[in-house]
Amino acid sequence: MSLLHLFLACLFAVILACAQFAASHQESGDSHCDPDDEARISAQFRPGIVTLDGHADDWADVDGFEFPLRPALDPDEDKEYKAGKMTVKALHDGTDVFFMLQVDGDYVYSKGDDHKCPSVALMFQVGESATYHDMGGCKESPDTCNSTSCRGFEVDIMHFSIGNSIPGRLYGGNSISGEGKGDGIALVDMYSWNPHCRNFDGSGTSGNDSIALNNWKGAWWHSSFSIHSGFIEDDSPYGSSGQKGTYYFEFSRPLRTMDRLQQDAQFTIGQASKFSAAFWYPTDGNPWHGSAHYTVSCDWVPMDVTPGFSTQGKVASSSWDAASGFALILSFVAFCVSIFVGHLVSKRKSVPFTPIDRL
């Protein structure tokens, strides 16, 4: 009988361990959160105003939305990120879409250790059935999830960990290697069906595809840096630890990509997309872990990609119409005056012509 009890105890311990492992990657299901109905991002047509360098100066006149950051797995207000909110801004130039993420935080950096540096991610709905919860929400297990069984549950993910990147320098945009990995810099382009089924673009159960690219490019900065000229790797850690300030993460990607595997979100001018943003931050010197991240909302946030010059064009058109109308009226008045003057001249008495030799 004691042997049976021992077996049951061991079995219970294994089940409990598995449950805890799964919980570290999935939402508990007990938490409740009502997303902000007013939360919405507008990517306006603003060509030629942004340089992709991590600096926020050229974003000063672009409107954004401030999001409170709450734990993704337990979005309780009491556990909100204390240092401040995340401001998300977006725009497009007709070819590429640009993002600026701003979040307050004391400067922390540990070269070569991504988990001791801040990190951010963007996630977009690709498949029509893809949910924000559980990163796509496909119910298949890691052994059974694939492009067939999870068709329609795809989400597109860009993740940027800064432990191996220099402030102000541009990263990403690399081709995917045969192993499905990037170039060693932690700005990666991924897709997912659920937390257990994540892959780099161009890899996964459907095999590798050399056409798949990391279409994202990005840079980062912190407001406490005393110089604006370029850093090099030997300047690490680039600033004084604990300095108060704001982190800036700037990204771009083509509106449309060459994706043929349902792994990239495709943005269309005049239509809305669904996105979310996440933030990891090492607290008290402790490294962050994968599921311990904050998010801007407990559901998808709409993002509108607005047509070009929708407002400016109307103003310009109205100005042109007013000028044209004024010119037309002025021309008509001048025409009438000329007719009137001609009429007066014709009514004058004619003066007889006198040859000069008769004078």
C-alpha positions as YAML, in Angstrom:
chain: A
units: angstrom
residues:
- id: 1
  name: MET
  ca: [0.00, 0.00, 0.00]
- id: 2
  name: SER
  ca: [2.85, 2.41, 0.79]
- id: 3
  name: LEU
  ca: [4.30, 1.72, -2.65]
- id: 4
  name: LEU
  ca: [1.01, 2.77, -4.22]
- id: 5
  name: HIS
  ca: [0.97, 5.94, -2.17]
- id: 6
  name: LEU
  ca: [4.51, 6.71, -3.28]
- id: 7
  name: PHE
  ca: [3.59, 6.18, -6.93]
- id: 8
  name: LEU
  ca: [0.55, 8.45, -6.62]
- id: 9
  name: ALA
  ca: [2.61, 11.13, -4.90]
- id: 10
  name: CYS
  ca: [5.20, 11.04, -7.66]
- id: 11
  name: LEU
  ca: [2.49, 11.19, -10.31]
- id: 12
  name: PHE
  ca: [0.89, 14.19, -8.62]
- id: 13
  name: ALA
  ca: [4.25, 15.98, -8.45]
- id: 14
  name: VAL
  ca: [4.85, 15.44, -12.17]
- id: 15
  name: ILE
  ca: [1.37, 16.72, -13.04]
- id: 16
  name: LEU
  ca: [1.86, 19.75, -10.82]
- id: 17
  name: ALA
  ca: [5.24, 20.53, -12.41]
- id: 18
  name: CYS
  ca: [3.78, 20.28, -15.90]
- id: 19
  name: ALA
  ca: [0.90, 22.53, -14.92]
- id: 20
  name: GLN
  ca: [3.28, 25.16, -13.56]
- id: 21
  name: PHE
  ca: [5.38, 25.00, -16.74]
- id: 22
  name: ALA
  ca: [2.31, 25.52, -18.90]
- id: 23
  name: ALA
  ca: [1.10, 28.34, -16.68]
- id: 24
  name: SER
  ca: [4.38, 30.15, -17.19]
- id: 25
  name: HIS
  ca: [3.56, 30.39, -20.90]
- id: 26
  name: GLN
  ca: [-0.21, 30.67, -20.86]
- id: 27
  name: GLU
  ca: [-2.75, 32.89, -19.20]
- id: 28
  name: SER
  ca: [-4.35, 31.53, -16.07]
- id: 29
  name: GLY
  ca: [-7.88, 32.23, -17.27]
- id: 30
  name: ASP
  ca: [-8.85, 33.62, -13.86]
- id: 31
  name: SER
  ca: [-7.81, 37.21, -14.50]
- id: 32
  name: HIS
  ca: [-10.26, 39.69, -16.00]
- id: 33
  name: CYS
  ca: [-9.57, 42.93, -17.80]
- id: 34
  name: ASP
  ca: [-11.71, 45.32, -19.76]
- id: 35
  name: PRO
  ca: [-9.71, 46.91, -22.59]
- id: 36
  name: ASP
  ca: [-9.91, 50.64, -23.13]
- id: 37
  name: ASP
  ca: [-12.43, 51.25, -25.91]
- id: 38
  name: GLU
  ca: [-10.78, 54.59, -26.72]
- id: 39
  name: ALA
  ca: [-7.36, 53.05, -27.26]
- id: 40
  name: ARG
  ca: [-6.52, 53.37, -30.95]
- id: 41
  name: ILE
  ca: [-3.44, 54.17, -33.00]
- id: 42
  name: SER
  ca: [-3.52, 56.19, -36.20]
- id: 43
  name: ALA
  ca: [-0.64, 55.73, -38.65]
- id: 44
  name: GLN
  ca: [-1.02, 58.93, -40.65]
- id: 45
  name: PHE
  ca: [0.59, 59.63, -44.02]
- id: 46
  name: ARG
  ca: [3.61, 61.75, -43.02]
- id: 47
  name: PRO
  ca: [6.38, 61.13, -45.57]
- id: 48
  name: GLY
  ca: [9.92, 62.31, -45.09]
- id: 49
  name: ILE
  ca: [9.85, 63.40, -41.44]
- id: 50
  name: VAL
  ca: [11.41, 60.42, -39.63]
- id: 51
  name: THR
  ca: [15.00, 59.18, -39.56]
- id: 52
  name: LEU
  ca: [15.31, 55.68, -38.15]
- id: 53
  name: ASP
  ca: [17.93, 56.29, -35.45]
- id: 54
  name: GLY
  ca: [16.15, 55.82, -32.11]
- id: 55
  name: HIS
  ca: [15.82, 59.57, -31.47]
- id: 56
  name: ALA
  ca: [12.37, 60.96, -30.77]
- id: 57
  name: ASP
  ca: [12.95, 64.57, -31.85]
- id: 58
  name: ASP
  ca: [11.39, 64.09, -35.28]
- id: 59
  name: TRP
  ca: [8.28, 62.52, -33.70]
- id: 60
  name: ALA
  ca: [7.43, 65.63, -31.65]
- id: 61
  name: ASP
  ca: [4.49, 66.66, -33.87]
- id: 62
  name: VAL
  ca: [3.10, 63.13, -34.27]
- id: 63
  name: ASP
  ca: [0.20, 62.19, -32.01]
- id: 64
  name: GLY
  ca: [0.34, 58.94, -30.04]
- id: 65
  name: PHE
  ca: [-1.58, 57.11, -27.36]
- id: 66
  name: GLU
  ca: [-0.48, 56.56, -23.75]
- id: 67
  name: PHE
  ca: [-1.04, 53.03, -22.49]
- id: 68
  name: PRO
  ca: [-0.71, 51.83, -18.89]
- id: 69
  name: LEU
  ca: [1.57, 48.79, -18.76]
- id: 70
  name: ARG
  ca: [0.18, 45.81, -16.86]
- id: 71
  name: PRO
  ca: [1.41, 42.23, -16.54]
- id: 72
  name: ALA
  ca: [0.31, 40.19, -19.54]
- id: 73
  name: LEU
  ca: [-0.68, 37.16, -17.45]
- id: 74
  name: ASP
  ca: [-2.31, 39.11, -14.63]
- id: 75
  name: PRO
  ca: [-3.48, 42.56, -15.82]
- id: 76
  name: ASP
  ca: [-4.18, 43.92, -12.34]
- id: 77
  name: GLU
  ca: [-3.98, 47.70, -11.82]
- id: 78
  name: ASP
  ca: [-2.09, 47.15, -8.57]
- id: 79
  name: LYS
  ca: [0.70, 45.40, -10.51]
- id: 80
  name: GLU
  ca: [1.05, 48.12, -13.13]
- id: 81
  name: TYR
  ca: [4.53, 49.18, -14.26]
- id: 82
  name: LYS
  ca: [5.37, 51.93, -11.76]
- id: 83
  name: ALA
  ca: [7.82, 54.07, -13.75]
- id: 84
  name: GLY
  ca: [5.25, 55.34, -16.24]
- id: 85
  name: LYS
  ca: [3.13, 54.58, -19.26]
- id: 86
  name: MET
  ca: [4.13, 53.56, -22.77]
- id: 87
  name: THR
  ca: [3.41, 56.00, -25.58]
- id: 88
  name: VAL
  ca: [2.98, 54.40, -29.00]
- id: 89
  name: LYS
  ca: [3.17, 56.49, -32.17]
- id: 90
  name: ALA
  ca: [2.89, 55.37, -35.79]
- id: 91
  name: LEU
  ca: [2.99, 56.84, -39.28]
- id: 92
  name: HIS
  ca: [3.59, 55.70, -42.86]
- id: 93
  name: ASP
  ca: [5.04, 57.17, -46.04]
- id: 94
  name: GLY
  ca: [3.04, 55.10, -48.53]
- id: 95
  name: THR
  ca: [5.73, 52.41, -48.66]
- id: 96
  name: ASP
  ca: [6.86, 51.74, -45.08]
- id: 97
  name: VAL
  ca: [5.16, 51.95, -41.70]
- id: 98
  name: PHE
  ca: [7.08, 53.44, -38.74]
- id: 99
  name: PHE
  ca: [6.63, 52.99, -34.98]
- id: 100
  name: MET
  ca: [7.98, 54.86, -31.97]
- id: 101
  name: LEU
  ca: [7.64, 53.32, -28.50]
- id: 102
  name: GLN
  ca: [8.46, 55.59, -25.55]
- id: 103
  name: VAL
  ca: [8.56, 54.30, -21.97]
- id: 104
  name: ASP
  ca: [10.06, 55.84, -18.85]
- id: 105
  name: GLY
  ca: [12.64, 53.81, -16.99]
- id: 106
  name: ASP
  ca: [15.95, 54.16, -15.19]
- id: 107
  name: TYR
  ca: [18.85, 53.30, -17.46]
- id: 108
  name: VAL
  ca: [19.96, 49.69, -17.03]
- id: 109
  name: TYR
  ca: [22.24, 47.86, -19.42]
- id: 110
  name: SER
  ca: [24.30, 44.69, -19.20]
- id: 111
  name: LYS
  ca: [26.28, 44.03, -22.36]
- id: 112
  name: GLY
  ca: [25.65, 40.59, -23.81]
- id: 113
  name: ASP
  ca: [22.80, 39.74, -21.43]
- id: 114
  name: ASP
  ca: [19.46, 40.51, -23.06]
- id: 115
  name: HIS
  ca: [17.56, 39.50, -19.93]
- id: 116
  name: LYS
  ca: [19.25, 42.23, -17.89]
- id: 117
  name: CYS
  ca: [18.31, 44.90, -20.41]
- id: 118
  name: PRO
  ca: [14.88, 46.23, -21.39]
- id: 119
  name: SER
  ca: [13.17, 44.54, -24.30]
- id: 120
  name: VAL
  ca: [10.11, 45.26, -26.44]
- id: 121
  name: ALA
  ca: [7.89, 43.39, -28.87]
- id: 122
  name: LEU
  ca: [5.11, 44.14, -31.32]
- id: 123
  name: MET
  ca: [2.45, 41.58, -32.21]
- id: 124
  name: PHE
  ca: [-0.06, 41.79, -35.08]
- id: 125
  name: GLN
  ca: [-3.01, 39.68, -36.10]
- id: 126
  name: VAL
  ca: [-2.43, 37.78, -39.34]
- id: 127
  name: GLY
  ca: [-5.03, 34.99, -39.46]
- id: 128
  name: GLU
  ca: [-8.65, 36.04, -39.10]
- id: 129
  name: SER
  ca: [-9.13, 33.63, -36.18]
- id: 130
  name: ALA
  ca: [-5.95, 34.70, -34.35]
- id: 131
  name: THR
  ca: [-6.62, 36.00, -30.85]
- id: 132
  name: TYR
  ca: [-4.53, 38.30, -28.69]
- id: 133
  name: HIS
  ca: [-4.83, 35.80, -25.87]
- id: 134
  name: ASP
  ca: [-2.42, 32.86, -26.09]
- id: 135
  name: MET
  ca: [-0.55, 34.46, -29.01]
- id: 136
  name: GLY
  ca: [-2.89, 33.30, -31.73]
- id: 137
  name: GLY
  ca: [-4.98, 30.92, -29.70]
- id: 138
  name: CYS
  ca: [-4.53, 27.70, -31.68]
- id: 139
  name: LYS
  ca: [-5.42, 24.77, -29.42]
- id: 140
  name: GLU
  ca: [-2.93, 22.35, -30.97]
- id: 141
  name: SER
  ca: [0.06, 21.11, -28.98]
- id: 142
  name: PRO
  ca: [3.71, 21.63, -30.00]
- id: 143
  name: ASP
  ca: [3.65, 18.16, -31.60]
- id: 144
  name: THR
  ca: [0.59, 18.85, -33.72]
- id: 145
  name: CYS
  ca: [0.65, 22.59, -34.50]
- id: 146
  name: ASN
  ca: [1.52, 23.36, -38.10]
- id: 147
  name: SER
  ca: [0.44, 25.52, -41.01]
- id: 148
  name: THR
  ca: [-2.46, 23.17, -41.69]
- id: 149
  name: SER
  ca: [-3.83, 22.38, -38.23]
- id: 150
  name: CYS
  ca: [-3.46, 26.02, -37.09]
- id: 151
  name: ARG
  ca: [-4.42, 27.72, -40.35]
- id: 152
  name: GLY
  ca: [-5.99, 31.09, -39.61]
- id: 153
  name: PHE
  ca: [-4.45, 31.48, -36.12]
- id: 154
  name: GLU
  ca: [-1.18, 33.13, -37.19]
- id: 155
  name: VAL
  ca: [0.20, 36.20, -35.42]
- id: 156
  name: ASP
  ca: [3.23, 38.24, -36.54]
- id: 157
  name: ILE
  ca: [5.82, 39.11, -33.85]
- id: 158
  name: MET
  ca: [8.79, 41.47, -33.84]
- id: 159
  name: HIS
  ca: [11.02, 41.18, -30.75]
- id: 160
  name: PHE
  ca: [13.94, 43.49, -29.93]
- id: 161
  name: SER
  ca: [16.32, 42.70, -27.06]
- id: 162
  name: ILE
  ca: [19.04, 45.31, -26.75]
- id: 163
  name: GLY
  ca: [21.79, 43.44, -24.88]
- id: 164
  name: ASN
  ca: [23.87, 43.05, -28.05]
- id: 165
  name: SER
  ca: [22.99, 46.29, -29.80]
- id: 166
  name: ILE
  ca: [24.50, 49.78, -29.76]
- id: 167
  name: PRO
  ca: [22.27, 52.82, -29.12]
- id: 168
  name: GLY
  ca: [21.39, 54.75, -32.26]
- id: 169
  name: ARG
  ca: [22.58, 51.98, -34.60]
- id: 170
  name: LEU
  ca: [20.25, 50.22, -37.02]
- id: 171
  name: TYR
  ca: [19.49, 46.50, -36.64]
- id: 172
  name: GLY
  ca: [17.33, 43.93, -38.37]
- id: 173
  name: GLY
  ca: [16.53, 43.61, -42.04]
- id: 174
  name: ASN
  ca: [18.64, 40.46, -42.34]
- id: 175
  name: SER
  ca: [17.89, 37.35, -44.38]
- id: 176
  name: ILE
  ca: [17.01, 34.19, -42.52]
- id: 177
  name: SER
  ca: [19.72, 31.56, -42.43]
- id: 178
  name: GLY
  ca: [19.22, 27.93, -43.26]
- id: 179
  name: GLU
  ca: [18.67, 27.17, -39.57]
- id: 180
  name: GLY
  ca: [15.86, 29.69, -39.44]
- id: 181
  name: LYS
  ca: [17.85, 32.09, -37.27]
- id: 182
  name: GLY
  ca: [18.81, 35.69, -37.70]
- id: 183
  name: ASP
  ca: [22.25, 37.26, -37.78]
- id: 184
  name: GLY
  ca: [22.92, 37.06, -34.03]
- id: 185
  name: ILE
  ca: [21.41, 40.45, -33.25]
- id: 186
  name: ALA
  ca: [18.29, 40.18, -31.16]
- id: 187
  name: LEU
  ca: [15.85, 41.99, -33.45]
- id: 188
  name: VAL
  ca: [13.93, 39.03, -34.78]
- id: 189
  name: ASP
  ca: [10.90, 38.53, -37.01]
- id: 190
  name: MET
  ca: [8.73, 35.64, -35.86]
- id: 191
  name: TYR
  ca: [5.28, 34.14, -36.23]
- id: 192
  name: SER
  ca: [3.22, 32.15, -33.78]
- id: 193
  name: TRP
  ca: [0.07, 30.04, -33.43]
- id: 194
  name: ASN
  ca: [0.24, 29.86, -29.63]
- id: 195
  name: PRO
  ca: [2.95, 30.34, -26.93]
- id: 196
  name: HIS
  ca: [4.33, 26.83, -27.55]
- id: 197
  name: CYS
  ca: [4.41, 27.13, -31.34]
- id: 198
  name: ARG
  ca: [6.69, 30.03, -32.28]
- id: 199
  name: ASN
  ca: [9.14, 30.11, -35.16]
- id: 200
  name: PHE
  ca: [11.42, 32.49, -36.97]
- id: 201
  name: ASP
  ca: [10.05, 33.65, -40.30]
- id: 202
  name: GLY
  ca: [10.92, 31.15, -42.99]
- id: 203
  name: SER
  ca: [11.22, 28.20, -40.64]
- id: 204
  name: GLY
  ca: [8.94, 25.82, -38.80]
- id: 205
  name: THR
  ca: [6.97, 22.69, -39.51]
- id: 206
  name: SER
  ca: [6.42, 23.76, -43.11]
- id: 207
  name: GLY
  ca: [10.18, 23.82, -43.68]
- id: 208
  name: ASN
  ca: [12.60, 26.64, -44.38]
- id: 209
  name: ASP
  ca: [12.03, 29.17, -47.13]
- id: 210
  name: SER
  ca: [14.91, 31.29, -48.37]
- id: 211
  name: ILE
  ca: [12.45, 33.96, -49.58]
- id: 212
  name: ALA
  ca: [11.42, 34.75, -45.98]
- id: 213
  name: LEU
  ca: [13.09, 37.86, -44.60]
- id: 214
  name: ASN
  ca: [13.33, 39.78, -41.38]
- id: 215
  name: ASN
  ca: [11.53, 42.80, -42.77]
- id: 216
  name: TRP
  ca: [11.89, 44.83, -39.57]
- id: 217
  name: LYS
  ca: [14.54, 47.44, -38.87]
- id: 218
  name: GLY
  ca: [14.98, 49.20, -35.55]
- id: 219
  name: ALA
  ca: [17.09, 51.30, -33.22]
- id: 220
  name: TRP
  ca: [16.98, 52.35, -29.55]
- id: 221
  name: TRP
  ca: [18.06, 55.24, -27.34]
- id: 222
  name: HIS
  ca: [17.82, 56.54, -23.76]
- id: 223
  name: SER
  ca: [17.26, 60.17, -22.90]
- id: 224
  name: SER
  ca: [20.01, 60.19, -20.25]
- id: 225
  name: PHE
  ca: [22.75, 59.85, -22.87]
- id: 226
  name: SER
  ca: [24.82, 63.03, -22.86]
- id: 227
  name: ILE
  ca: [25.83, 62.92, -26.52]
- id: 228
  name: HIS
  ca: [23.92, 62.58, -29.78]
- id: 229
  name: SER
  ca: [26.84, 61.55, -31.92]
- id: 230
  name: GLY
  ca: [27.33, 57.86, -32.59]
- id: 231
  name: PHE
  ca: [28.37, 55.27, -30.03]
- id: 232
  name: ILE
  ca: [30.59, 52.30, -30.77]
- id: 233
  name: GLU
  ca: [30.66, 48.95, -28.99]
- id: 234
  name: ASP
  ca: [33.66, 49.95, -26.84]
- id: 235
  name: ASP
  ca: [31.55, 52.72, -25.27]
- id: 236
  name: SER
  ca: [29.38, 50.15, -23.47]
- id: 237
  name: PRO
  ca: [27.52, 50.56, -21.12]
- id: 238
  name: TYR
  ca: [26.93, 53.92, -22.90]
- id: 239
  name: GLY
  ca: [25.58, 55.69, -19.81]
- id: 240
  name: SER
  ca: [25.43, 55.67, -16.02]
- id: 241
  name: SER
  ca: [23.34, 52.94, -14.48]
- id: 242
  name: GLY
  ca: [20.26, 54.13, -12.62]
- id: 243
  name: GLN
  ca: [19.97, 57.44, -14.48]
- id: 244
  name: LYS
  ca: [16.35, 58.49, -14.79]
- id: 245
  name: GLY
  ca: [14.97, 59.01, -18.27]
- id: 246
  name: THR
  ca: [13.02, 57.52, -21.13]
- id: 247
  name: TYR
  ca: [13.73, 54.60, -23.43]
- id: 248
  name: TYR
  ca: [12.96, 55.07, -27.11]
- id: 249
  name: PHE
  ca: [12.46, 52.16, -29.51]
- id: 250
  name: GLU
  ca: [11.98, 53.05, -33.18]
- id: 251
  name: PHE
  ca: [11.03, 50.58, -35.91]
- id: 252
  name: SER
  ca: [10.02, 50.38, -39.56]
- id: 253
  name: ARG
  ca: [8.75, 47.72, -41.95]
- id: 254
  name: PRO
  ca: [7.25, 47.70, -45.45]
- id: 255
  name: LEU
  ca: [3.48, 47.98, -45.53]
- id: 256
  name: ARG
  ca: [3.46, 44.89, -47.74]
- id: 257
  name: THR
  ca: [6.08, 42.14, -47.70]
- id: 258
  name: MET
  ca: [7.08, 39.25, -49.96]
- id: 259
  name: ASP
  ca: [5.60, 36.76, -47.50]
- id: 260
  name: ARG
  ca: [3.96, 33.74, -49.13]
- id: 261
  name: LEU
  ca: [3.65, 31.59, -46.01]
- id: 262
  name: GLN
  ca: [1.07, 33.56, -43.96]
- id: 263
  name: GLN
  ca: [3.75, 34.71, -41.50]
- id: 264
  name: ASP
  ca: [3.69, 38.52, -41.91]
- id: 265
  name: ALA
  ca: [0.92, 41.00, -41.23]
- id: 266
  name: GLN
  ca: [0.06, 42.91, -44.40]
- id: 267
  name: PHE
  ca: [-0.97, 46.54, -43.94]
- id: 268
  name: THR
  ca: [-3.39, 48.24, -46.32]
- id: 269
  name: ILE
  ca: [-3.84, 52.00, -46.61]
- id: 270
  name: GLY
  ca: [-7.35, 52.95, -45.59]
- id: 271
  name: GLN
  ca: [-7.88, 49.83, -43.48]
- id: 272
  name: ALA
  ca: [-7.41, 48.95, -39.81]
- id: 273
  name: SER
  ca: [-5.08, 46.30, -38.38]
- id: 274
  name: LYS
  ca: [-4.89, 44.77, -34.90]
- id: 275
  name: PHE
  ca: [-1.74, 45.03, -32.81]
- id: 276
  name: SER
  ca: [-0.30, 44.86, -29.31]
- id: 277
  name: ALA
  ca: [2.99, 45.94, -27.71]
- id: 278
  name: ALA
  ca: [4.93, 44.34, -24.86]
- id: 279
  name: PHE
  ca: [7.72, 45.52, -22.56]
- id: 280
  name: TRP
  ca: [10.21, 43.60, -20.41]
- id: 281
  name: TYR
  ca: [12.27, 45.35, -17.72]
- id: 282
  name: PRO
  ca: [14.84, 43.90, -15.27]
- id: 283
  name: THR
  ca: [13.77, 44.82, -11.75]
- id: 284
  name: ASP
  ca: [16.25, 45.24, -8.88]
- id: 285
  name: GLY
  ca: [19.02, 43.80, -11.02]
- id: 286
  name: ASN
  ca: [17.13, 40.56, -11.58]
- id: 287
  name: PRO
  ca: [16.85, 39.30, -15.18]
- id: 288
  name: TRP
  ca: [13.42, 39.18, -16.70]
- id: 289
  name: HIS
  ca: [11.91, 35.93, -17.99]
- id: 290
  name: GLY
  ca: [9.72, 35.30, -20.98]
- id: 291
  name: SER
  ca: [6.25, 35.43, -19.46]
- id: 292
  name: ALA
  ca: [7.01, 38.31, -17.04]
- id: 293
  name: HIS
  ca: [6.22, 41.11, -19.45]
- id: 294
  name: TYR
  ca: [3.89, 44.06, -19.50]
- id: 295
  name: THR
  ca: [1.45, 44.80, -22.32]
- id: 296
  name: VAL
  ca: [-0.44, 47.89, -23.48]
- id: 297
  name: SER
  ca: [-3.84, 46.21, -23.35]
- id: 298
  name: CYS
  ca: [-5.50, 42.93, -22.48]
- id: 299
  name: ASP
  ca: [-6.78, 42.59, -26.05]
- id: 300
  name: TRP
  ca: [-6.00, 43.75, -29.57]
- id: 301
  name: VAL
  ca: [-5.62, 47.50, -30.16]
- id: 302
  name: PRO
  ca: [-6.87, 48.85, -33.52]
- id: 303
  name: MET
  ca: [-4.39, 50.65, -35.77]
- id: 304
  name: ASP
  ca: [-5.64, 52.71, -38.71]
- id: 305
  name: VAL
  ca: [-3.39, 53.22, -41.73]
- id: 306
  name: THR
  ca: [-4.85, 56.47, -43.04]
- id: 307
  name: PRO
  ca: [-4.88, 57.54, -46.71]
- id: 308
  name: GLY
  ca: [-2.45, 60.22, -47.86]
- id: 309
  name: PHE
  ca: [-3.29, 63.86, -47.22]
- id: 310
  name: SER
  ca: [-6.87, 63.06, -46.23]
- id: 311
  name: THR
  ca: [-7.06, 66.27, -44.19]
- id: 312
  name: GLN
  ca: [-4.37, 68.37, -45.79]
- id: 313
  name: GLY
  ca: [-5.78, 67.62, -49.24]
- id: 314
  name: LYS
  ca: [-9.20, 69.01, -48.32]
- id: 315
  name: VAL
  ca: [-7.70, 72.19, -46.98]
- id: 316
  name: ALA
  ca: [-5.57, 72.66, -50.08]
- id: 317
  name: SER
  ca: [-8.55, 71.97, -52.32]
- id: 318
  name: SER
  ca: [-10.70, 74.51, -50.47]
- id: 319
  name: SER
  ca: [-7.97, 77.13, -50.77]
- id: 320
  name: TRP
  ca: [-7.64, 76.46, -54.49]
- id: 321
  name: ASP
  ca: [-11.40, 76.72, -55.02]
- id: 322
  name: ALA
  ca: [-11.57, 80.06, -53.18]
- id: 323
  name: ALA
  ca: [-8.66, 81.49, -55.18]
- id: 324
  name: SER
  ca: [-10.15, 80.27, -58.45]
- id: 325
  name: GLY
  ca: [-13.55, 81.71, -57.59]
- id: 326
  name: PHE
  ca: [-12.07, 85.10, -56.68]
- id: 327
  name: ALA
  ca: [-10.07, 85.19, -59.92]
- id: 328
  name: LEU
  ca: [-13.19, 84.30, -61.92]
- id: 329
  name: ILE
  ca: [-15.20, 87.09, -60.28]
- id: 330
  name: LEU
  ca: [-12.38, 89.58, -60.85]
- id: 331
  name: SER
  ca: [-12.20, 88.59, -64.53]
- id: 332
  name: PHE
  ca: [-15.94, 89.00, -64.92]
- id: 333
  name: VAL
  ca: [-15.88, 92.46, -63.31]
- id: 334
  name: ALA
  ca: [-13.02, 93.53, -65.59]
- id: 335
  name: PHE
  ca: [-14.95, 92.28, -68.63]
- id: 336
  name: CYS
  ca: [-18.03, 94.24, -67.61]
- id: 337
  name: VAL
  ca: [-15.99, 97.40, -67.01]
- id: 338
  name: SER
  ca: [-14.40, 97.10, -70.45]
- id: 339
  name: ILE
  ca: [-17.84, 96.82, -72.09]
- id: 340
  name: PHE
  ca: [-19.09, 99.83, -70.14]
- id: 341
  name: VAL
  ca: [-16.08, 101.95, -71.09]
- id: 342
  name: GLY
  ca: [-16.45, 100.93, -74.73]
- id: 343
  name: HIS
  ca: [-20.11, 101.93, -74.65]
- id: 344
  name: LEU
  ca: [-19.28, 105.39, -73.23]
- id: 345
  name: VAL
  ca: [-16.66, 105.98, -75.88]
- id: 346
  name: SER
  ca: [-19.07, 105.04, -78.67]
- id: 347
  name: LYS
  ca: [-21.67, 107.60, -77.48]
- id: 348
  name: ARG
  ca: [-19.25, 110.57, -77.65]
- id: 349
  name: LYS
  ca: [-19.71, 113.05, -80.52]
- id: 350
  name: SER
  ca: [-17.34, 112.35, -83.30]
- id: 351
  name: VAL
  ca: [-14.67, 115.01, -84.04]
- id: 352
  name: PRO
  ca: [-14.25, 115.80, -87.81]
- id: 353
  name: PHE
  ca: [-10.86, 115.12, -89.26]
- id: 354
  name: THR
  ca: [-9.03, 118.26, -90.36]
- id: 355
  name: PRO
  ca: [-6.01, 117.80, -92.62]
- id: 356
  name: ILE
  ca: [-2.93, 119.55, -91.34]
- id: 357
  name: ASP
  ca: [-2.39, 121.51, -94.57]
- id: 358
  name: ARG
  ca: [-5.62, 123.47, -93.96]
- id: 359
  name: LEU
  ca: [-4.46, 124.85, -90.65]
...
